[in-house]
């Protein structure tokens, strides 16, 4: 991720970018008023009419449709979801266990490696354990005797240790100790250890009253996602199996039929703002065959099925409404 999301620029590119960023330009504009220079006479009514008839396609109101639709949204399902108190309790217990598992412990140790004489190593570590029992300083013994080159100069300090950081026997002993205690001899594949637990830190466990809202939201989100998926699948199936109307869909899923305003192929409001909805509304399946559409995803939390309510073909705008516009067009053309 760090590799893919990184980038570099050359010095030359930076220089060019800086120059463009601070660049200004002076622009001079000379405007010619065609009417001032034109000697053309005002177009006649006949000329306007001829232009209108020859260019009818320029003066058309686009075809439009309005559709009926049913929809399923995650928001509408939220009110139907009830949260189980037992689930909240179980989630809280899992949360407490997880927080406890993220506890860290500050540890020091003395290591005597096994080498070729395990018996001698065992004897040495036991001797050090007795010295500690008699009050010897752990840090001083670690500096003098520990065979861990990384921690010995620091008095055996290993820093903060979390579960999974150390080998199993070492970790098990460390996380069973009380703060300030020194372990007995612990054997690992590295040798014999004496461990001292210096300190303990971990996340604060919040009360169930504080975590409840978070758990409720999570449970509702999961439940809504499941219901939304099931209803979407059912909606798609019913609309396909009953293509001639939305009655079965409404009855089976308890949905409401809505109707859009008129919209064109290129512009609409409400669900018709969505390009996929407009394209499908003007598809052969919906516009010509009059069938229910396939399920349309407005977004991941909103799906609809549409069917044609009314189709208004493209119509010519009356000449009276565009006469002044055509007059201006002709004056410009003659003014050249």
C-alpha positions as CSV (number, residue, x, y, z in Angstrom):
1,X,0.0,0.0,0.0
2,X,2.8,2.4,0.8
3,X,4.5,1.6,-2.5
4,X,1.3,1.9,-4.6
5,X,0.1,5.2,-2.9
6,X,3.5,6.9,-3.1
7,X,4.8,9.1,-5.9
8,X,7.7,11.3,-6.8
9,X,8.3,14.4,-9.0
10,X,11.4,15.7,-10.6
11,X,12.9,19.1,-9.9
12,X,11.9,20.2,-13.5
13,X,8.3,19.2,-12.9
14,X,8.1,21.2,-9.6
15,X,9.6,24.2,-11.3
16,X,7.0,24.1,-14.1
17,X,4.2,23.6,-11.7
18,X,5.3,26.6,-9.6
19,X,5.6,28.7,-12.7
20,X,2.1,27.8,-13.9
21,X,0.6,28.4,-10.4
22,X,1.9,31.9,-10.3
23,X,1.4,32.8,-14.0
24,X,-1.0,35.6,-15.0
25,X,-2.2,36.6,-18.5
26,X,-3.5,39.8,-20.0
27,X,-6.4,39.3,-22.5
28,X,-7.9,41.8,-24.9
29,X,-11.4,41.3,-26.3
30,X,-12.9,43.1,-29.3
31,X,-16.6,42.6,-29.7
32,X,-18.5,43.3,-33.0
33,X,-22.2,44.0,-32.8
34,X,-23.6,42.3,-35.9
35,X,-26.8,44.4,-35.9
36,X,-24.7,47.6,-36.0
37,X,-22.8,46.5,-39.1
38,X,-25.6,44.6,-40.8
39,X,-27.6,46.1,-43.5
40,X,-29.9,43.1,-43.8
41,X,-33.6,43.8,-43.5
42,X,-35.8,42.2,-40.9
43,X,-36.8,38.6,-41.8
44,X,-40.3,38.3,-43.2
45,X,-42.9,36.0,-41.7
46,X,-42.6,33.7,-44.7
47,X,-38.8,33.5,-44.2
48,X,-39.3,32.6,-40.5
49,X,-41.8,30.0,-41.4
50,X,-39.6,28.4,-44.1
51,X,-36.6,28.3,-41.6
52,X,-38.9,26.7,-39.0
53,X,-40.1,24.0,-41.3
54,X,-36.6,23.3,-42.7
55,X,-35.1,23.0,-39.2
56,X,-38.0,21.4,-37.3
57,X,-35.6,19.1,-35.4
58,X,-34.1,22.2,-33.7
59,X,-37.4,23.2,-32.2
60,X,-38.7,20.0,-30.6
61,X,-39.7,19.4,-27.0
62,X,-38.0,16.1,-26.1
63,X,-40.0,13.0,-25.4
64,X,-40.7,12.3,-21.8
65,X,-42.0,9.5,-19.5
66,X,-43.1,9.0,-16.0
67,X,-42.8,5.7,-14.3
68,X,-44.3,3.9,-11.3
69,X,-41.8,2.3,-9.0
70,X,-41.4,0.3,-5.8
71,X,-38.2,0.6,-3.7
72,X,-36.4,-1.0,-0.8
73,X,-34.0,1.1,1.3
74,X,-32.0,0.3,4.3
75,X,-33.4,3.4,6.1
76,X,-36.9,2.1,5.7
77,X,-35.9,-1.2,7.3
78,X,-34.3,0.3,10.3
79,X,-37.6,0.8,12.2
80,X,-38.5,-2.9,11.9
81,X,-35.3,-4.2,13.5
82,X,-35.4,-5.1,17.2
83,X,-32.2,-5.7,19.2
84,X,-31.8,-8.8,21.4
85,X,-30.6,-8.0,24.9
86,X,-28.8,-11.3,25.1
87,X,-26.8,-10.5,22.0
88,X,-25.7,-7.2,23.5
89,X,-24.5,-9.0,26.6
90,X,-22.6,-11.5,24.6
91,X,-20.9,-8.7,22.5
92,X,-19.9,-6.9,25.7
93,X,-18.3,-10.1,27.1
94,X,-16.4,-10.5,23.9
95,X,-15.3,-6.9,24.1
96,X,-14.1,-7.3,27.7
97,X,-12.1,-10.4,26.7
98,X,-10.6,-8.6,23.7
99,X,-9.5,-5.6,25.8
100,X,-8.0,-7.9,28.4
101,X,-6.1,-9.7,25.6
102,X,-4.6,-6.4,24.6
103,X,-2.9,-5.9,27.9
104,X,0.8,-5.2,27.8
105,X,3.4,-6.0,30.5
106,X,6.8,-4.4,31.1
107,X,9.3,-7.2,31.7
108,X,12.9,-7.7,32.5
109,X,14.7,-11.1,32.4
110,X,18.0,-12.9,33.0
111,X,18.9,-15.4,30.4
112,X,21.4,-18.3,30.7
113,X,21.8,-20.0,27.4
114,X,21.9,-23.8,27.2
115,X,25.1,-24.0,25.1
116,X,26.8,-27.4,25.4
117,X,26.4,-27.8,29.1
118,X,22.7,-27.6,30.0
119,X,23.3,-28.9,33.5
120,X,25.8,-26.1,34.3
121,X,23.4,-23.6,32.8
122,X,20.6,-24.9,35.1
123,X,22.8,-24.7,38.1
124,X,23.8,-21.2,37.3
125,X,20.3,-19.9,36.9
126,X,19.2,-21.6,40.1
127,X,22.1,-19.9,41.9
128,X,21.0,-16.5,40.6
129,X,17.4,-17.3,41.7
130,X,18.6,-17.9,45.2
131,X,20.5,-14.6,45.2
132,X,17.3,-12.8,44.2
133,X,15.4,-14.5,47.0
134,X,18.1,-13.2,49.4
135,X,17.5,-9.6,48.1
136,X,20.0,-9.2,45.3
137,X,19.2,-6.4,42.8
138,X,17.6,-7.9,39.6
139,X,19.0,-5.2,37.3
140,X,22.6,-5.6,38.6
141,X,22.5,-9.4,38.2
142,X,21.1,-9.1,34.7
143,X,23.9,-6.7,33.7
144,X,26.6,-9.1,35.1
145,X,25.2,-12.5,34.3
146,X,22.5,-12.4,31.6
147,X,23.6,-13.9,28.2
148,X,21.0,-11.9,26.2
149,X,23.2,-9.4,24.4
150,X,20.2,-7.1,23.6
151,X,18.8,-6.6,27.1
152,X,21.7,-7.4,29.5
153,X,23.3,-3.9,29.2
154,X,19.9,-2.4,30.1
155,X,19.6,-4.5,33.2
156,X,17.5,-7.2,31.4
157,X,14.8,-4.6,30.3
158,X,12.6,-6.0,27.5
159,X,10.2,-3.1,27.3
160,X,6.5,-3.6,26.9
161,X,5.4,-7.1,25.9
162,X,2.0,-8.1,24.5
163,X,0.5,-11.5,24.0
164,X,2.1,-13.1,21.0
165,X,5.4,-11.2,21.3
166,X,7.3,-13.9,23.1
167,X,7.7,-17.7,23.0
168,X,4.9,-19.6,24.7
169,X,6.6,-20.7,28.0
170,X,8.0,-17.2,28.6
171,X,4.7,-15.5,27.7
172,X,2.6,-17.9,29.9
173,X,4.8,-17.3,32.9
174,X,4.8,-13.5,32.4
175,X,1.1,-13.1,32.1
176,X,0.4,-15.2,35.2
177,X,2.6,-13.0,37.4
178,X,1.7,-10.2,39.7
179,X,3.3,-6.7,39.3
180,X,6.7,-6.6,41.0
181,X,7.1,-10.4,41.2
182,X,10.0,-12.5,40.0
183,X,9.3,-15.9,38.3
184,X,10.9,-19.2,39.0
185,X,13.2,-20.7,36.4
186,X,11.4,-20.7,33.0
187,X,12.8,-22.9,30.2
188,X,12.5,-22.0,26.5
189,X,14.4,-23.0,23.4
190,X,16.8,-20.1,24.1
191,X,17.8,-21.3,27.6
192,X,16.8,-20.6,31.2
193,X,15.1,-17.4,32.2
194,X,14.3,-15.5,35.4
195,X,11.5,-12.9,34.7
196,X,10.6,-9.8,36.6
197,X,7.2,-8.1,35.9
198,X,7.9,-4.4,36.2
199,X,4.5,-2.9,35.3
200,X,1.2,-3.6,33.7
201,X,-0.9,-1.4,31.3
202,X,-4.0,-2.0,29.3
203,X,-7.1,-0.4,27.8
204,X,-9.8,0.8,30.2
205,X,-12.8,-1.4,30.0
206,X,-15.8,0.8,29.4
207,X,-19.2,0.0,31.0
208,X,-21.9,-1.8,29.1
209,X,-24.0,1.3,29.4
210,X,-21.4,3.2,27.4
211,X,-20.8,0.4,24.8
212,X,-24.5,-0.4,24.4
213,X,-25.2,2.2,21.6
214,X,-22.2,1.0,19.6
215,X,-23.3,-2.7,20.0
216,X,-27.0,-1.8,19.1
217,X,-25.8,0.1,15.9
218,X,-23.6,-2.9,14.9
219,X,-26.4,-5.4,15.5
220,X,-28.9,-3.3,13.6
221,X,-26.5,-2.7,10.7
222,X,-26.0,-6.5,10.4
223,X,-29.7,-7.3,10.7
224,X,-30.6,-4.5,8.2
225,X,-28.0,-5.7,5.7
226,X,-29.4,-9.3,5.9
227,X,-33.0,-8.2,5.5
228,X,-32.1,-5.8,2.7
229,X,-30.4,-8.5,0.8
230,X,-33.3,-11.0,1.2
231,X,-35.9,-8.4,0.2
232,X,-33.9,-7.3,-2.8
233,X,-33.6,-10.9,-4.0
234,X,-37.3,-11.4,-3.5
235,X,-38.2,-8.1,-5.2
236,X,-36.1,-9.1,-8.3
237,X,-37.7,-12.5,-8.4
238,X,-41.3,-11.4,-8.1
239,X,-40.9,-8.5,-10.6
240,X,-39.5,-10.9,-13.1
241,X,-42.0,-13.6,-12.6
242,X,-44.9,-11.1,-12.8
243,X,-43.9,-8.6,-15.5
244,X,-47.3,-7.1,-16.2
245,X,-47.9,-5.2,-13.0
246,X,-46.5,-4.5,-9.6
247,X,-49.5,-5.8,-7.6
248,X,-47.8,-9.1,-6.5
249,X,-44.7,-7.3,-5.4
250,X,-46.7,-4.8,-3.4
251,X,-48.8,-7.5,-1.8
252,X,-46.0,-9.9,-1.0
253,X,-43.4,-7.4,0.3
254,X,-45.8,-4.8,1.7
255,X,-44.3,-2.0,-0.5
256,X,-45.9,1.2,-1.8
257,X,-46.1,2.2,-5.5
258,X,-44.7,5.6,-6.1
259,X,-44.8,7.7,-9.3
260,X,-42.1,10.0,-10.7
261,X,-42.6,13.3,-12.4
262,X,-42.0,13.4,-16.2
263,X,-38.4,13.1,-17.2
264,X,-36.4,13.0,-20.4
265,X,-33.6,10.6,-21.5
266,X,-31.0,13.1,-20.2
267,X,-32.5,14.8,-17.2
268,X,-34.8,13.9,-14.3
269,X,-35.6,14.4,-10.6
270,X,-35.9,12.0,-7.7
271,X,-34.8,8.5,-8.7
272,X,-34.7,9.7,-12.3
273,X,-31.6,11.7,-11.4
274,X,-29.9,8.4,-11.7
275,X,-28.7,7.7,-15.2
276,X,-29.3,3.9,-14.9
277,X,-33.0,4.6,-14.1
278,X,-33.4,6.9,-17.1
279,X,-31.7,4.4,-19.4
280,X,-33.8,1.5,-18.3
281,X,-37.0,3.6,-18.4
282,X,-36.3,4.3,-22.1
283,X,-35.2,0.7,-22.8
284,X,-37.3,-1.6,-25.0
285,X,-38.3,-3.8,-22.1
286,X,-40.0,-0.9,-20.2
287,X,-40.9,1.6,-22.9
288,X,-42.0,-0.7,-25.8
289,X,-42.9,-4.0,-24.1
290,X,-44.4,-2.3,-21.0
291,X,-42.8,-4.8,-18.6
292,X,-41.4,-4.4,-15.1
293,X,-37.8,-3.5,-15.2
294,X,-35.0,-5.7,-13.7
295,X,-34.0,-4.5,-10.2
296,X,-32.0,-1.3,-10.4
297,X,-29.4,-0.4,-7.7
298,X,-29.5,3.4,-7.0
299,X,-26.8,2.8,-4.4
300,X,-25.8,-0.1,-2.2
301,X,-28.6,0.7,0.3
302,X,-31.4,1.6,-2.2
303,X,-32.9,-0.6,-5.0
304,X,-36.0,0.0,-7.2
305,X,-38.1,-1.7,-9.9
306,X,-39.9,0.5,-12.3
307,X,-42.6,0.2,-15.0
308,X,-44.0,2.7,-17.5
309,X,-46.8,4.9,-16.3
310,X,-47.0,7.3,-19.3
311,X,-45.0,8.1,-22.4
312,X,-45.2,11.5,-24.2
313,X,-43.5,11.5,-27.6
314,X,-41.3,14.3,-28.8
315,X,-43.4,17.2,-30.1
316,X,-42.7,20.3,-32.1
317,X,-42.7,23.7,-30.3
318,X,-45.3,25.9,-31.9
319,X,-43.9,28.5,-34.4
320,X,-45.3,31.3,-32.3
321,X,-43.1,30.4,-29.4
322,X,-39.9,30.3,-31.3
323,X,-40.6,33.0,-33.9
324,X,-38.4,35.6,-32.2
325,X,-35.6,33.1,-31.7
326,X,-35.7,32.3,-35.5
327,X,-35.7,36.0,-36.4
328,X,-32.5,36.5,-34.4
329,X,-30.9,33.5,-36.1
330,X,-31.7,34.8,-39.5
331,X,-30.5,38.4,-38.7
332,X,-27.2,37.0,-37.6
333,X,-26.9,34.9,-40.7
334,X,-27.7,37.8,-43.0
335,X,-25.4,40.1,-40.9
336,X,-22.3,38.2,-41.9
